[in-house]
């Protein structure tokens, strides 16, 4: 068998079936099914809006952020997502006398959030449209 990456947009709500927690799922073709809780929550990310990515979605996709000063004028920020993807950004000020870790972290974090917006937006587009041939 070959391996496939499937990104689909589904509607779902929590439902117990035979005493087991899970989700009742409606697929794009209106086919309905049930998926056990652990499997569903490992594979699905809830969006606040059905047709757009929100700031809240982006922030919930972030597992943690850490910043540190790596020299006299540079901040390194490491962001880890809920999928364990790690991304880094750096920011450097011109004059070490003006250095601020918090300013550097803010600049880096904003750029990292922009990257997540872009990624989630592309995933949503795939989920809504499928692969167009």
Beta strands, then each sheet from edge to edge (+ up, - down):
strand 1: 11-17
strand 2: 20-26
strand 3: 32-36
strand 4: 62-71
strand 5: 74-81
strand 6: 86-92
sheet 1: 1+ 2- 3+
sheet 2: 4+ 5- 6+
end
